[in-house]
């Protein structure tokens, strides 16, 4: 009976040998890492020989069993088994913690994750952007985030190194297409827009780096925009840009043209004659045609518009994001800088 029990116990402990090749590889990589000396590498060297330790324990256990020291034999054989159970426990616990973290569940109830510098605010804004099912009796995440914004006015502009400012996180929760359509669950998106507006009302703003991201600043503009999107009626050229209507200047005529033009990609952007007067007419949401082309990162449209006399409005020139995007165009094509400077 004791003999069979000892065999079973040692078989359980021997399972710890299975991951040995991976442990050995990790040890070699740790020892070879920069900054490691012979002293601080000693634990990794010793860990590489743990199968020999297990074998020694098992041999002494059988010798103890032969002498009648059953307790000692089981005690020695329990060490590898306990180490194996500990390893499995750590592995399972880490995956449970990872799963709960991904679901937004953790210590103290539901949350996304915490941040050392701005925990109460960023945490609740992140949670408000997650589509998870809350348990009965839990506060609505958006309402909690709104409460935290009011309760922490000094934190509305405290940035986290990994996620930026609270306003950046709130804007990142929105899904908006280039034509201004708010996509996804409209009710959730409207709630998240409330968060953006609450932060702005409390003085929240994007930090210096975020303020040079044109798409991000435009999504913020969309979140603060009221009423229907009327870009199509304000300036059809801008609407054509944001809806990716390339506008062939000479469509293929099967009666007069022998072959249609060959295209390996989208048609190059072309201005229509009646669009020339629209080149510098701004719209409320999408700005001028050049701003819209920069927003779409449409290089060919930017080039055509600039050479035809299109410019940013005075307000857009003062916009750090629009100015940075235009500078990027000039760096890619210095000739466009010259053409832009020649505008009356």
GURO-671342 format. One record per residue (C-alpha): z, x, y; residue in one letter. Coordinates in steps of 0.5 Angstrom, whole numbers, plus 500, padded with zeros to 3 digits. Layout:
residues N
(node (Z,X,Y),A)
...
This chain:
residues 344
(node (500,500,500),X)
(node (502,506,505),X)
(node (496,510,503),X)
(node (491,504,504),X)
(node (494,502,511),X)
(node (494,510,513),X)
(node (486,510,511),X)
(node (485,504,515),X)
(node (489,506,521),X)
(node (485,513,521),X)
(node (479,509,520),X)
(node (480,505,526),X)
(node (482,512,530),X)
(node (475,515,528),X)
(node (471,510,532),X)
(node (473,514,538),X)
(node (469,520,535),X)
(node (462,515,536),X)
(node (462,516,544),X)
(node (463,524,543),X)
(node (456,526,544),X)
(node (456,523,551),X)
(node (463,525,553),X)
(node (461,532,551),X)
(node (454,531,556),X)
(node (459,529,561),X)
(node (464,534,560),X)
(node (458,540,561),X)
(node (455,536,567),X)
(node (462,536,570),X)
(node (463,543,569),X)
(node (457,545,572),X)
(node (458,541,578),X)
(node (458,545,585),X)
(node (465,547,586),X)
(node (468,548,579),X)
(node (472,554,577),X)
(node (475,556,571),X)
(node (481,553,572),X)
(node (479,546,575),X)
(node (474,546,569),X)
(node (480,547,564),X)
(node (481,540,562),X)
(node (474,538,561),X)
(node (473,544,556),X)
(node (479,542,552),X)
(node (477,535,552),X)
(node (471,537,549),X)
(node (475,539,543),X)
(node (478,533,542),X)
(node (475,531,535),X)
(node (478,538,532),X)
(node (485,535,535),X)
(node (484,528,531),X)
(node (482,532,525),X)
(node (488,536,525),X)
(node (493,530,526),X)
(node (490,527,520),X)
(node (491,533,516),X)
(node (498,533,518),X)
(node (499,526,517),X)
(node (497,526,510),X)
(node (501,532,508),X)
(node (507,528,511),X)
(node (505,522,507),X)
(node (505,527,501),X)
(node (512,529,503),X)
(node (514,522,503),X)
(node (515,522,511),X)
(node (511,515,512),X)
(node (513,514,519),X)
(node (511,521,521),X)
(node (504,520,518),X)
(node (503,513,521),X)
(node (505,516,528),X)
(node (501,522,528),X)
(node (495,517,525),X)
(node (496,512,531),X)
(node (495,517,536),X)
(node (487,517,535),X)
(node (487,509,534),X)
(node (491,508,541),X)
(node (487,512,544),X)
(node (481,508,542),X)
(node (484,502,544),X)
(node (486,505,550),X)
(node (478,507,551),X)
(node (476,500,549),X)
(node (481,496,554),X)
(node (479,500,560),X)
(node (471,499,558),X)
(node (473,491,558),X)
(node (477,491,564),X)
(node (472,495,568),X)
(node (466,490,566),X)
(node (471,484,567),X)
(node (473,487,574),X)
(node (465,488,575),X)
(node (463,481,573),X)
(node (469,478,577),X)
(node (467,482,583),X)
(node (459,480,583),X)
(node (462,472,582),X)
(node (466,473,589),X)
(node (473,472,585),X)
(node (478,477,585),X)
(node (486,478,587),X)
(node (488,473,592),X)
(node (483,468,590),X)
(node (475,468,591),X)
(node (472,473,596),X)
(node (466,478,596),X)
(node (469,485,597),X)
(node (474,488,602),X)
(node (473,493,608),X)
(node (478,497,610),X)
(node (476,497,618),X)
(node (475,489,619),X)
(node (477,486,612),X)
(node (479,479,614),X)
(node (472,478,618),X)
(node (467,481,614),X)
(node (470,479,608),X)
(node (469,471,610),X)
(node (462,472,613),X)
(node (460,475,606),X)
(node (463,470,602),X)
(node (459,465,607),X)
(node (453,468,605),X)
(node (454,467,597),X)
(node (451,461,593),X)
(node (457,460,589),X)
(node (461,454,586),X)
(node (468,454,589),X)
(node (474,451,585),X)
(node (477,444,587),X)
(node (481,445,593),X)
(node (478,451,596),X)
(node (476,451,603),X)
(node (469,451,605),X)
(node (467,459,606),X)
(node (463,457,612),X)
(node (469,453,615),X)
(node (474,459,613),X)
(node (469,464,616),X)
(node (469,460,623),X)
(node (476,460,623),X)
(node (477,468,622),X)
(node (472,469,628),X)
(node (477,465,632),X)
(node (483,468,629),X)
(node (480,475,630),X)
(node (476,476,637),X)
(node (478,483,637),X)
(node (474,484,630),X)
(node (467,481,632),X)
(node (464,488,634),X)
(node (468,492,629),X)
(node (462,495,624),X)
(node (463,497,617),X)
(node (459,503,615),X)
(node (456,500,609),X)
(node (454,493,612),X)
(node (454,494,620),X)
(node (457,489,625),X)
(node (459,482,623),X)
(node (453,479,627),X)
(node (449,484,623),X)
(node (452,481,616),X)
(node (451,474,619),X)
(node (444,475,621),X)
(node (443,478,614),X)
(node (445,471,611),X)
(node (439,468,614),X)
(node (432,467,611),X)
(node (427,466,616),X)
(node (419,466,615),X)
(node (415,469,620),X)
(node (413,463,623),X)
(node (420,461,624),X)
(node (421,456,618),X)
(node (428,457,616),X)
(node (427,457,608),X)
(node (432,456,602),X)
(node (437,450,602),X)
(node (437,448,609),X)
(node (444,445,610),X)
(node (447,452,608),X)
(node (442,455,613),X)
(node (444,451,618),X)
(node (452,453,616),X)
(node (450,460,617),X)
(node (447,459,623),X)
(node (453,456,626),X)
(node (457,463,624),X)
(node (451,467,628),X)
(node (452,462,634),X)
(node (460,463,633),X)
(node (460,470,633),X)
(node (455,470,639),X)
(node (460,466,643),X)
(node (465,470,642),X)
(node (462,476,645),X)
(node (459,479,638),X)
(node (453,483,638),X)
(node (449,488,634),X)
(node (451,495,634),X)
(node (446,500,637),X)
(node (442,502,631),X)
(node (441,494,629),X)
(node (439,493,636),X)
(node (433,497,635),X)
(node (431,493,629),X)
(node (425,488,631),X)
(node (425,483,625),X)
(node (433,483,626),X)
(node (433,482,633),X)
(node (428,476,632),X)
(node (432,473,627),X)
(node (438,473,631),X)
(node (433,470,637),X)
(node (431,464,632),X)
(node (438,463,630),X)
(node (440,462,637),X)
(node (433,458,638),X)
(node (434,450,639),X)
(node (428,445,638),X)
(node (422,445,634),X)
(node (418,451,634),X)
(node (412,450,639),X)
(node (408,457,638),X)
(node (402,454,636),X)
(node (401,449,642),X)
(node (404,455,647),X)
(node (399,460,645),X)
(node (394,459,639),X)
(node (393,467,639),X)
(node (400,468,637),X)
(node (401,463,632),X)
(node (395,466,629),X)
(node (398,472,628),X)
(node (405,470,625),X)
(node (401,465,620),X)
(node (397,471,618),X)
(node (390,468,620),X)
(node (386,474,621),X)
(node (380,470,625),X)
(node (374,473,623),X)
(node (369,474,629),X)
(node (363,473,625),X)
(node (364,468,619),X)
(node (359,469,613),X)
(node (353,464,614),X)
(node (350,463,607),X)
(node (343,461,610),X)
(node (342,467,614),X)
(node (346,472,611),X)
(node (344,476,605),X)
(node (351,478,602),X)
(node (358,476,604),X)
(node (362,482,607),X)
(node (365,486,602),X)
(node (373,487,603),X)
(node (378,490,598),X)
(node (384,488,602),X)
(node (385,483,608),X)
(node (380,482,613),X)
(node (381,486,620),X)
(node (384,483,625),X)
(node (379,480,630),X)
(node (380,477,637),X)
(node (376,471,639),X)
(node (372,470,646),X)
(node (376,464,648),X)
(node (383,468,646),X)
(node (382,473,651),X)
(node (386,469,657),X)
(node (392,468,652),X)
(node (393,476,651),X)
(node (399,476,656),X)
(node (401,469,655),X)
(node (409,469,652),X)
(node (412,464,648),X)
(node (419,462,647),X)
(node (420,464,640),X)
(node (415,469,638),X)
(node (414,472,645),X)
(node (407,475,647),X)
(node (401,477,642),X)
(node (403,484,642),X)
(node (410,482,641),X)
(node (408,478,635),X)
(node (404,483,632),X)
(node (409,488,633),X)
(node (414,483,629),X)
(node (409,483,623),X)
(node (408,490,623),X)
(node (400,489,624),X)
(node (397,495,626),X)
(node (390,493,626),X)
(node (392,487,631),X)
(node (397,491,635),X)
(node (391,496,636),X)
(node (386,490,638),X)
(node (391,487,642),X)
(node (392,493,646),X)
(node (385,495,647),X)
(node (383,488,650),X)
(node (389,489,655),X)
(node (395,486,651),X)
(node (402,488,654),X)
(node (409,486,653),X)
(node (412,482,658),X)
(node (417,485,663),X)
(node (423,482,659),X)
(node (420,485,652),X)
(node (419,492,655),X)
(node (427,491,656),X)
(node (428,489,649),X)
(node (430,496,645),X)
(node (427,493,639),X)
(node (421,492,642),X)
(node (420,498,646),X)
(node (422,502,639),X)
(node (417,498,635),X)
(node (411,500,641),X)
(node (413,507,641),X)
(node (412,507,633),X)
(node (405,505,634),X)
(node (404,510,640),X)
(node (406,516,635),X)
(node (402,513,630),X)
(node (396,513,634),X)
(node (397,517,641),X)
(node (390,514,644),X)
(node (393,507,644),X)
(node (398,510,649),X)
(node (393,512,653),X)
(node (390,505,653),X)
(node (396,502,654),X)
(node (397,506,660),X)
(node (391,504,663),X)
(node (392,497,664),X)
(node (393,494,671),X)
